[in-house]
């Protein structure tokens, strides 16, 4: 089974950019991972979260920071 590249419609992308707080499904979609992978990141302590009445919530700025901190590799080296 091959994975299809993630494609968002521009209206969905704009809606995500306007969100400050996200639930698990929205956060997973924003990170382009499954909700199971999202929970694995939480369990490993790699992703900050908030709990409100037994519901997980995520700040978009925290998700962006996590993505920036997981950057791998350096710049261009002239060869591939």
C-alpha positions in Angstrom: 0.0 0.0 0.0 1.5 3.4 -1.0 0.8 6.6 0.9 -0.7 9.5 -1.0 0.8 12.9 -0.5 -1.1 15.1 1.9 -3.2 17.6 0.0 -5.1 20.4 1.6 -7.6 22.7 0.0 -6.8 26.3 0.4 -10.0 26.9 2.5 -9.0 24.1 4.9 -5.4 25.5 5.1 -6.7 29.0 5.9 -9.0 27.6 8.6 -6.0 25.8 10.2 -4.0 29.1 10.1 -6.7 30.9 12.0 -6.8 28.3 14.8 -5.0 29.1 18.0 -6.1 26.0 19.9 -6.6 22.6 18.3 -8.0 19.3 19.4 -6.2 16.0 18.7 -7.7 15.4 15.3 -6.9 19.0 14.1 -3.4 18.9 15.6 -2.6 15.6 13.8 -3.9 17.0 10.5 -1.9 20.1 11.0 1.3 18.0 11.6 0.3 15.6 8.8 0.5 12.6 11.1 -2.1 10.1 12.4 -3.8 10.6 15.8 -1.9 7.5 17.0 1.4 9.1 16.0 0.3 12.3 17.8 -0.3 10.3 21.0 3.0 8.6 20.7 4.7 12.0 20.6 2.8 13.0 23.7 3.7 9.7 25.5 7.4 10.3 24.7 7.2 13.8 26.0 8.0 15.3 22.6 4.8 17.4 22.3 3.4 19.8 24.8 -0.3 19.6 25.4 -3.0 21.0 27.7 -5.9 19.2 29.3 -9.3 20.7 29.6 -12.0 18.6 31.1 -10.3 15.4 30.1 -9.8 16.6 26.5 -6.4 17.2 25.0 -5.7 20.6 23.5 -2.7 21.9 21.5 -1.5 25.4 20.8 -0.5 26.0 17.1 2.6 27.9 18.2 3.7 24.8 20.2 3.2 22.6 17.2 5.2 25.0 15.0 8.0 25.2 17.6 8.1 21.3 17.8 8.5 21.2 14.0 11.3 23.7 14.0 13.1 21.9 16.8 13.0 18.6 14.9 14.8 19.9 11.8 17.5 17.4 10.6 20.4 18.0 8.4 22.3 21.1 7.3 22.6 23.2 4.3 23.5 22.5 0.7 26.8 20.7 0.3 27.1 20.8 -3.5 26.4 17.1 -4.1 23.5 14.8 -3.6 
